[in-house]
Amino acid sequence: MIAFNAYGQSEMSSVGNGGIMVYVPDAPVNLQNNPLVTSDSVIEFTWEDGASDGDQPLLDYRVIYDETTGNFVTLVEGLASRVYTSDIALLQG
């Protein structure tokens, strides 16, 4: 790593001198509806973790959806499992 300011750049830091690299996890994959549970009033879907957890344990998940307007709505936060089941109300248009 090198630091920069108005006067120039620092020497390169040595490898392993205490710096911690932070990575966000990959997005979940294989989102699937569970047809054995899903009906006109209940929905259930599952997913798998992405390839990388960012070198830290995953803590929880947030389920969001797009209202098809670019507006994202949060359904649940702090979900510890890779399964989401909820009562739903279908909108008739």
RATADA-V367865 format. One line per field, one symbol per residue. phi: phi as a letter, one per 20 degrees, with the letter a starting at -180 (. if undefined). Layout:
# RATADA-V367865
phi: ???
This chain:
# RATADA-V367865
phi: .cecbfepcffffffmeofdedcefffgclfcfeffdfbfccccbcbdfffcemmbffeaccdcbefmdneedeebcmfedecccbfccfedd
